Amino acid sequence: MIDDYLSRVGANAYRELACIVAGRGHTDVFVGATLRGEWNRLAPVIEQAASALVER
């Protein structure tokens, strides 16, 4: 899921990528966020980190 929001302090605009990986014994959650203005530059790094999450 990709979500845009403003922080409560300073009203900074953020974009966040969140995903859930459900395993047999547990569920993991990945959340990666950056300032909205940096999303285009940092999204590939955040997406690569999310795709590296595996059930163990």
Beta strands, then each sheet from edge to edge (+ up, - down):
strand 1: 2-6
strand 2: 13-22
strand 3: 27-35
sheet 1: 1+ 2- 3+
end
